[in-house]
Amino acid sequence: MLFRSNPVTNEVWRVIHVNNSASGPGDGTAANPYTTIAAANAAATNPHDVVFVAAGSGTYSQSAPFTPLAAHQYFIGDGANFCLASCCGPINIASGATRPTISNPSGASVVLNGGLTTANFIVRGSRIGVQAGPGLPVGDTATVANYQILASGSGPQTGIELLNTGGNVNVTNTLVQNMRDVGIRVNGVAPSTNQAPNLTFQGSLINSGTAGGGTSPIIEVKNTLGGGGGDIRIAAGPTPAFYKAGDCPDGVPTTVPNLVSDTGGGGVVIDNSDSNVVIDNITLANTQGTAVSVLGSGGSVTIGANGPATITNPTNGSILVQGGDSNVLYRGSITNSAGNAVKVDGTTGGSVTVTNPSGTSTETGLGLVVQNSSGDVLIEKFKVTSQQAGLLVQNNTFSGATGGVFRNLTITGTSASAPGVSLSNNTGPIGLENVAVTTKNATGFLRSEEHTSELQ
C-alpha cells in the first residue's frame, strides 16, 4: 500500500495491483490483487491511476489491449526500478527481478492513449506490441521504457505502431526483435489537426529473415505529407548511459544499445512523408528489395550522421529517391551487386547526398543513376564495375546551388557498348571531380546535351 501523495493531484497515489498467480478474482489491493490485466484496466478510471503488474506465473493472456480510461495513467510491470514522485521524495514501486510477459495475438497489447507511461514488460506474440492512435492527441506524450517486444507463433506482428496520431512517443531501453510485419511503423497524421507525430526510439530494432523474422520493412514512415512535419528519431546517436524510469532521480542504467539490424528483411521505406527522419547505428544486409526507399516525400531523411550505417547486397538496389523534394543524406558504406547502388529519379527539389566517411563503397550492379530530377545531388566515394553506364545522368534540371556533383569515383565498364559516364539532356551545373574511367572497347565519357548544362 502507498500512503504518499501525488504532488500533481495532492491526493494519495491509487495503485491497482495485478498478479495472475493469486487466487482471485481479487479487488486490486496488494493483498488481494486482480488476476487479469482486463480487470485492472476496467478499475483504473481516474487520471494518474497506476496499474502495477507482478511477474506472476507464465504469460498474461489478453483478448484486448490495455487502454487507459483517463489521462496520464501508468501501466507498470515489476522487474526493474520505477519511481513515482511524492511530496516526500520518489517511491520505487518496482524492484523485482523479473518482468511480466503479456500477449494479445489478435491486436495490440498496449494502447498509448492519454499520455500513458508504461515500463517493464515483455510482449510476446502480440499482433502489435504498443500502439498510439488518435487517442494520443497533439501535445500529449506517451512514454515506453524497458520493454522487449518479441515475435512468437505465426501471423503478422508489428513492434511499435503510430497510426493517425499527432502526439509524442518516447521509447527507451527497448528491444524489438523479429517482427513478421513492420518493426516500427508510423502511418498518418492526427485526423483533426493534420499534425504528424514525433517518435524517439532508443534501443535495438533487430530482424533476421533466416531466424524467425519477416521480409517487411524494419522501419516504415508513410502518409505524413502536409502534417506539420514531425520528427522520427530511431537509434539516433550514441547509446545513453541511463534511461528515465518515472521519477527515479538517477535513472536506470541502459542495457539495450542503440542499434538497427535487418538481415533479409524489407529495409527502410519512407513514403509520402513530410517527417524529418533520423536513423543511426544501422546495418541492412540482404534486403529483399531496395535497402532504403524515399518515395514522393518532403521533409528530410538522415541516415548515419551520428552513428555507423552499412548496406550490403540488397536484391534490388541500395538507395532509391523517387519523386518529392526531400533532403536525403546517407553517410555510410554500401556494397551493392544488384540494381542501382544509388538511383535518384523524378525529384522536384531538395537534395540527395550519398557519401562514405570510412572508405570507398562498391557497386557491381547497374551503376549510379540520376535522372528526371531537380535540386542538388552529391554522390562520392564509389568503385563501380557495371554492365551498364557506371554513371548515368540524364534529363535533369539541376536548380540548386551546387547542381550535380560526382567525385572520387573509379568506374570500370564491363560491356563493349556501355559508356563509363553518360551525360544527356541536362541543365544546370554538373561537377565531375577525380573520376577515373576504364572501359572495354566502349566510350569512356559520353556527353549528349540537348539543353545547356555547365560541366565543371
C-alpha positions as CSV (number, residue, x, y, z in Angstrom):
1,M,0.0,0.0,0.0
2,L,1.1,3.6,-0.7
3,F,0.2,6.4,1.5
4,R,2.3,9.2,-0.1
5,S,0.5,11.7,-2.2
6,N,0.9,12.6,-5.9
7,P,2.3,16.1,-6.0
8,V,0.2,16.9,-9.1
9,T,-3.1,16.0,-7.6
10,N,-2.2,16.3,-3.9
11,E,-4.0,13.0,-3.3
12,V,-2.7,9.6,-2.3
13,W,-1.5,7.6,-5.3
14,R,-4.1,5.0,-6.3
15,V,-2.3,1.8,-7.2
16,I,-4.2,-1.2,-8.7
17,H,-2.4,-4.5,-8.4
18,V,-2.4,-7.5,-10.8
19,N,-0.9,-10.9,-10.2
20,N,-2.1,-13.9,-12.2
21,S,-0.7,-16.3,-9.7
22,A,-3.1,-15.1,-7.0
23,S,-6.2,-17.0,-6.1
24,G,-8.5,-14.2,-7.4
25,P,-10.7,-12.8,-8.5
26,G,-9.3,-10.0,-6.3
27,D,-10.1,-6.4,-5.6
28,G,-6.9,-4.7,-6.8
29,T,-5.2,-4.3,-3.5
30,A,-1.7,-5.5,-2.8
31,A,-3.1,-8.2,-0.5
32,N,-5.8,-9.3,-2.9
33,P,-4.7,-8.4,-6.5
34,Y,-6.7,-8.8,-9.7
35,T,-5.7,-11.8,-11.7
36,T,-6.2,-10.3,-15.2
37,I,-5.0,-7.1,-16.8
38,A,-8.5,-6.5,-18.2
39,A,-10.0,-6.3,-14.7
40,A,-7.4,-3.9,-13.5
41,N,-7.8,-1.8,-16.7
42,A,-11.6,-1.6,-16.0
43,A,-11.0,-0.5,-12.4
44,A,-8.5,2.3,-13.4
45,T,-10.9,5.1,-14.2
46,N,-9.1,8.1,-12.7
47,P,-6.3,10.3,-14.1
48,H,-2.9,9.3,-12.7
49,D,-4.1,5.8,-11.6
50,V,-1.3,3.2,-11.5
51,V,-1.8,-0.4,-12.7
52,F,1.1,-2.4,-11.3
53,V,1.6,-5.9,-12.7
54,A,3.6,-8.5,-10.8
55,A,5.7,-11.1,-12.7
56,G,3.1,-13.7,-11.9
57,S,3.2,-17.1,-13.5
58,G,3.7,-17.6,-17.2
59,T,2.0,-15.2,-19.7
60,Y,-0.8,-12.8,-19.1
61,S,-3.1,-13.6,-22.0
62,Q,-5.1,-10.7,-23.4
63,S,-8.1,-10.5,-25.6
64,A,-8.0,-6.7,-25.7
65,P,-5.2,-4.2,-25.2
66,F,-4.5,-2.3,-22.0
67,T,-6.2,1.0,-22.9
68,P,-6.1,4.0,-20.5
69,L,-9.6,5.2,-19.4
70,A,-8.3,8.5,-18.2
71,A,-5.3,10.8,-18.8
72,H,-1.8,10.4,-17.6
73,Q,-2.1,6.9,-16.2
74,Y,0.6,4.4,-15.5
75,F,0.9,0.8,-16.6
76,I,4.0,-0.7,-14.9
77,G,5.4,-4.1,-14.6
78,D,7.7,-5.4,-12.0
79,G,11.3,-6.3,-12.9
80,A,13.2,-3.0,-12.8
81,N,13.2,0.2,-10.8
82,F,10.3,2.6,-11.4
83,C,9.6,5.6,-9.2
84,L,6.6,7.7,-8.6
85,A,7.0,11.3,-7.4
86,S,5.6,12.2,-4.0
87,C,5.6,15.0,-1.5
88,C,8.4,13.3,0.5
89,G,10.6,12.1,-2.4
90,P,10.4,9.3,-5.0
91,I,8.8,6.0,-4.3
92,N,10.2,2.9,-6.0
93,I,7.3,0.6,-6.7
94,A,9.0,-2.0,-9.0
95,S,12.2,-3.5,-7.7
96,G,11.7,-7.2,-8.5
97,A,14.0,-9.2,-10.8
98,T,11.5,-10.5,-13.4
99,R,9.3,-8.6,-15.9
100,P,5.8,-9.9,-16.6
101,T,5.1,-11.3,-20.1
102,I,1.9,-10.2,-21.9
103,S,0.4,-11.3,-25.2
104,N,-2.5,-10.3,-27.4
105,P,-2.3,-12.3,-30.7
106,S,-5.5,-10.6,-32.0
107,G,-4.4,-6.9,-31.5
108,A,-2.2,-4.5,-29.6
109,S,-1.0,-5.3,-26.1
110,V,-0.8,-1.7,-25.0
111,V,-2.6,1.4,-26.5
112,L,-0.8,4.7,-25.6
113,N,-3.9,6.9,-25.1
114,G,-4.0,9.9,-22.9
115,G,-0.2,10.3,-22.3
116,L,0.2,6.8,-20.8
117,T,3.5,6.0,-19.1
118,T,4.4,2.3,-19.3
119,A,7.5,0.3,-18.4
120,N,9.0,-3.1,-17.6
121,F,7.1,-5.6,-19.8
122,I,7.9,-8.4,-22.2
123,V,5.4,-8.5,-25.1
124,R,5.4,-11.8,-26.9
125,G,3.4,-12.8,-29.9
126,S,1.1,-9.8,-30.0
127,R,-0.3,-8.6,-33.3
128,I,1.0,-5.2,-32.3
129,G,3.3,-4.6,-29.3
130,V,2.4,-1.0,-28.5
131,Q,0.2,1.3,-30.5
132,A,-0.5,5.1,-30.4
133,G,-3.6,6.3,-32.3
134,P,-6.0,9.3,-32.3
135,G,-6.4,8.8,-28.5
136,L,-2.9,10.3,-28.2
137,P,-3.6,13.9,-29.3
138,V,-1.3,16.7,-30.3
139,G,0.7,17.9,-27.3
140,D,0.3,14.7,-25.3
141,T,3.4,12.5,-24.7
142,A,3.4,8.8,-24.1
143,T,6.5,7.0,-22.6
144,V,7.6,3.4,-23.1
145,A,10.6,2.1,-21.1
146,N,12.4,-1.2,-20.7
147,Y,10.3,-3.3,-23.0
148,Q,11.0,-6.4,-25.0
149,I,8.7,-6.9,-28.0
150,L,9.2,-10.3,-29.5
151,A,7.6,-12.4,-32.2
152,S,6.0,-15.7,-31.4
153,G,3.7,-18.1,-33.3
154,S,2.5,-17.3,-36.8
155,G,0.9,-14.4,-38.5
156,P,1.9,-10.8,-39.0
157,Q,3.3,-9.0,-35.9
158,T,4.3,-5.3,-35.6
159,G,6.5,-4.0,-32.8
160,I,5.6,-0.3,-32.5
161,E,2.9,1.5,-34.4
162,L,1.9,5.1,-34.6
163,L,-1.4,5.3,-36.5
164,N,-3.2,8.6,-37.2
165,T,-1.8,10.4,-34.2
166,G,-0.1,13.7,-33.8
167,G,1.2,13.1,-30.3
168,N,4.7,12.3,-29.0
169,V,6.0,8.9,-28.2
170,N,9.3,8.4,-26.3
171,V,10.7,4.8,-26.2
172,T,13.8,4.0,-24.2
173,N,15.9,0.8,-23.4
174,T,13.6,-1.3,-25.6
175,L,14.3,-4.3,-27.8
176,V,12.0,-5.1,-30.8
177,Q,13.0,-8.3,-32.4
178,N,12.0,-10.4,-35.4
179,M,8.6,-8.9,-36.2
180,R,6.9,-10.7,-39.1
181,D,5.3,-7.4,-40.1
182,V,6.9,-3.9,-39.8
183,G,9.3,-3.4,-36.9
184,I,8.4,0.3,-36.4
185,R,5.5,1.8,-38.4
186,V,4.4,5.5,-38.5
187,N,1.4,6.0,-40.7
188,G,-0.8,9.0,-41.0
189,V,-1.5,12.2,-39.1
190,A,-3.9,13.4,-36.4
191,P,-7.4,13.5,-38.0
192,S,-8.5,16.9,-36.9
193,T,-5.3,18.9,-37.0
194,N,-3.3,17.1,-39.7
195,Q,-0.3,17.2,-37.3
196,A,2.3,14.4,-37.8
197,P,3.6,12.6,-34.7
198,N,7.0,12.7,-33.0
199,L,8.8,9.5,-32.1
200,T,12.0,8.9,-30.3
201,F,13.2,5.3,-30.1
202,Q,16.3,4.5,-28.1
203,G,17.1,0.8,-28.2
204,S,17.5,-2.1,-30.6
205,L,15.4,-2.9,-33.6
206,I,16.5,-6.3,-34.9
207,N,15.2,-8.6,-37.7
208,S,16.6,-11.7,-39.3
209,G,14.7,-13.3,-42.1
210,T,16.6,-16.5,-41.5
211,A,16.0,-16.7,-37.7
212,G,12.2,-16.3,-37.5
213,G,11.9,-12.7,-38.7
214,G,9.9,-11.3,-41.6
215,T,10.5,-9.7,-45.0
216,S,8.5,-6.5,-44.4
217,P,10.3,-3.2,-43.8
218,I,12.0,-2.9,-40.5
219,I,11.1,0.9,-40.5
220,E,8.2,2.4,-42.4
221,V,7.1,6.0,-42.3
222,K,4.1,6.8,-44.5
223,N,1.4,9.3,-45.2
224,T,2.6,12.2,-43.1
225,L,2.5,14.7,-46.0
226,G,1.1,18.1,-45.1
227,G,1.1,17.0,-41.5
228,G,3.3,19.7,-40.0
229,G,6.4,17.6,-40.2
230,G,7.1,15.6,-37.1
231,D,10.4,14.2,-36.0
232,I,11.2,10.5,-36.1
233,R,14.5,9.5,-34.4
234,I,15.4,5.8,-34.4
235,A,18.6,4.6,-32.6
236,A,20.0,8.1,-33.2
237,G,23.4,8.9,-31.8
238,P,25.3,7.1,-29.1
239,T,23.5,4.8,-26.6
240,P,22.6,6.9,-23.5
241,A,24.2,5.7,-20.2
242,F,20.8,5.9,-18.3
243,Y,17.2,5.9,-19.2
244,K,14.4,7.6,-17.3
245,A,12.3,5.3,-15.1
246,G,9.5,7.5,-13.9
247,D,10.9,9.9,-11.2
248,C,13.8,7.8,-10.1
249,P,16.4,10.6,-9.6
250,D,19.4,9.0,-11.2
251,G,17.6,7.0,-13.9
252,V,18.3,3.3,-14.5
253,P,21.5,2.0,-16.4
254,T,20.7,1.3,-20.0
255,T,21.0,-2.3,-21.0
256,V,19.8,-2.1,-24.7
257,P,22.2,-0.4,-27.2
258,N,21.1,1.9,-30.0
259,L,21.0,-0.5,-33.0
260,V,19.1,-1.2,-36.1
261,S,19.9,-4.6,-37.8
262,D,17.9,-6.0,-40.6
263,T,19.0,-9.2,-42.4
264,G,16.8,-10.5,-45.2
265,G,14.0,-8.1,-44.4
266,G,12.4,-5.2,-46.2
267,G,14.8,-2.4,-45.3
268,V,13.7,1.2,-44.7
269,V,10.7,2.8,-46.5
270,I,9.8,6.5,-46.3
271,D,6.7,7.1,-48.5
272,N,4.5,10.1,-48.9
273,S,6.1,11.7,-45.8
274,D,6.9,15.2,-44.6
275,S,8.5,13.9,-41.5
276,N,12.2,14.5,-40.5
277,V,13.6,11.0,-40.1
278,V,16.9,10.3,-38.4
279,I,18.4,6.8,-38.2
280,D,21.9,5.9,-36.9
281,N,23.7,2.7,-36.0
282,I,22.0,0.8,-38.8
283,T,23.0,-2.4,-40.7
284,L,20.9,-3.5,-43.7
285,A,22.0,-6.9,-45.2
286,N,20.5,-8.9,-48.0
287,T,17.4,-6.7,-48.1
288,Q,14.5,-8.2,-50.1
289,G,14.1,-5.3,-52.4
290,T,15.7,-1.9,-52.1
291,A,17.5,-1.2,-48.8
292,V,16.4,2.4,-48.4
293,S,13.5,3.9,-50.4
294,V,12.4,7.5,-50.1
295,L,9.3,7.9,-52.3
296,G,7.3,11.0,-53.0
297,S,8.4,12.7,-49.8
298,G,9.4,16.1,-48.4
299,G,10.9,16.7,-45.0
300,S,14.3,15.1,-44.6
301,V,15.9,11.6,-44.2
302,T,19.3,11.4,-42.5
303,I,21.0,8.0,-42.1
304,G,24.4,7.5,-40.5
305,A,25.1,11.1,-39.5
306,N,25.8,10.3,-35.8
307,G,26.4,6.6,-35.9
308,P,27.6,3.9,-38.4
309,A,25.5,2.9,-41.4
310,T,26.1,-0.2,-43.6
311,I,24.2,-1.6,-46.6
312,T,25.2,-4.9,-48.0
313,N,23.9,-6.8,-51.1
314,P,20.2,-5.9,-51.3
315,T,18.3,-7.7,-54.1
316,N,17.2,-4.6,-55.9
317,G,19.5,-1.6,-55.1
318,S,20.7,0.3,-52.1
319,I,19.4,3.9,-52.2
320,L,16.3,4.9,-54.2
321,V,15.0,8.5,-54.0
322,Q,12.0,8.8,-56.3
323,G,9.8,11.9,-56.6
324,G,9.2,14.6,-53.9
325,D,11.6,17.2,-52.7
326,S,13.1,15.6,-49.6
327,N,16.6,16.4,-48.3
328,V,18.3,12.9,-48.1
329,L,21.6,12.2,-46.6
330,Y,23.1,8.7,-46.4
331,R,26.5,8.6,-44.7
332,G,27.9,5.1,-44.6
333,S,29.2,2.2,-46.6
334,I,27.5,0.4,-49.5
335,T,28.2,-2.9,-51.1
336,N,25.8,-3.4,-53.9
337,S,25.6,-6.2,-56.5
338,A,22.0,-6.0,-57.9
339,G,20.0,-3.0,-59.1
340,N,21.5,0.5,-58.7
341,A,23.7,1.5,-55.7
342,V,22.1,4.9,-56.0
343,K,19.1,5.9,-58.1
344,V,17.6,9.4,-58.0
345,D,14.5,9.7,-60.2
346,G,11.9,12.4,-60.7
347,T,12.6,14.6,-57.7
348,T,11.2,18.1,-57.8
349,G,13.7,19.8,-55.5
350,G,15.5,19.1,-52.2
351,S,18.9,17.4,-52.2
352,V,20.4,13.9,-52.2
353,T,23.9,13.2,-50.7
354,V,25.5,9.8,-50.6
355,T,28.9,9.5,-49.1
356,N,31.1,7.1,-47.2
357,P,33.2,8.6,-44.4
358,S,35.2,5.4,-43.8
359,G,36.3,4.5,-47.3
360,T,35.0,3.6,-50.7
361,S,31.7,1.9,-51.4
362,T,31.4,-0.9,-54.0
363,E,28.9,-1.1,-56.9
364,T,28.9,-4.1,-59.2
365,G,25.2,-3.9,-60.1
366,L,23.6,-1.5,-62.5
367,G,25.6,1.6,-61.7
368,L,24.7,5.1,-60.4
369,V,21.7,6.8,-61.9
370,V,20.4,10.4,-61.6
371,Q,17.5,11.2,-64.0
372,N,14.5,13.4,-64.5
373,S,15.3,15.3,-61.3
374,S,15.8,18.8,-59.8
375,G,17.6,20.1,-56.8
376,D,21.2,19.2,-55.7
377,V,22.8,15.7,-55.9
378,L,26.2,14.7,-54.5
379,I,27.5,11.1,-54.9
380,E,31.0,10.3,-54.0
381,K,33.5,7.6,-53.0
382,F,32.4,4.6,-55.2
383,K,34.2,1.9,-57.0
384,V,31.9,1.0,-59.8
385,T,32.1,-2.1,-62.1
386,S,29.0,-2.2,-64.2
387,Q,27.5,-3.9,-67.4
388,Q,25.7,-0.6,-67.9
389,A,26.9,3.0,-67.7
390,G,28.8,3.4,-64.5
391,L,27.3,6.9,-64.0
392,L,24.2,7.9,-65.9
393,V,23.0,11.5,-65.6
394,Q,20.1,12.4,-67.9
395,N,17.1,14.6,-68.3
396,N,17.8,16.7,-65.1
397,T,17.3,20.3,-64.2
398,F,19.8,21.0,-61.5
399,S,18.2,24.0,-60.0
400,G,20.0,24.0,-56.6
401,A,23.1,25.9,-55.6
402,T,25.6,23.1,-56.4
403,G,23.7,21.1,-59.0
404,G,25.0,17.6,-59.6
405,V,28.4,16.7,-58.1
406,F,30.1,13.4,-58.7
407,R,33.5,12.9,-57.2
408,N,36.1,10.3,-56.1
409,L,34.7,7.6,-58.5
410,T,36.5,4.8,-60.1
411,I,34.4,3.3,-62.9
412,T,35.2,0.2,-64.8
413,G,32.9,-0.8,-67.7
414,T,32.5,-4.5,-68.5
415,S,30.3,-4.0,-71.6
416,A,31.6,-3.1,-75.0
417,S,28.7,-0.9,-75.7
418,A,28.1,1.0,-72.4
419,P,30.0,4.2,-71.7
420,G,31.7,4.7,-68.3
421,V,30.0,8.1,-67.8
422,S,26.9,9.2,-69.8
423,L,25.5,12.8,-69.5
424,S,22.4,13.6,-71.6
425,N,19.8,16.3,-71.8
426,N,20.7,18.1,-68.5
427,T,20.5,21.8,-67.5
428,G,22.3,23.4,-64.6
429,P,25.8,22.8,-63.2
430,I,27.4,19.3,-63.2
431,G,30.7,18.7,-61.5
432,L,33.0,15.7,-62.1
433,E,35.9,15.6,-59.7
434,N,38.5,12.9,-59.5
435,V,36.6,10.5,-61.7
436,A,38.7,7.7,-63.3
437,V,37.1,5.6,-66.1
438,T,38.2,2.4,-67.7
439,T,36.0,0.7,-70.4
440,K,36.0,-2.4,-72.5
441,N,36.2,-1.0,-76.1
442,A,33.4,1.5,-75.2
443,T,33.3,5.2,-74.8
444,G,34.7,6.3,-71.5
445,F,32.8,9.6,-71.4
446,L,29.7,10.4,-73.4
447,R,28.0,13.8,-73.3
448,S,24.9,14.3,-75.5
449,E,23.2,17.5,-74.4
450,E,20.0,18.8,-76.0
451,H,19.9,21.6,-73.4
452,T,22.6,23.5,-71.6
453,S,24.5,22.2,-68.6
454,E,27.6,23.7,-67.2
455,L,30.3,21.0,-66.8
456,Q,32.7,21.8,-64.1
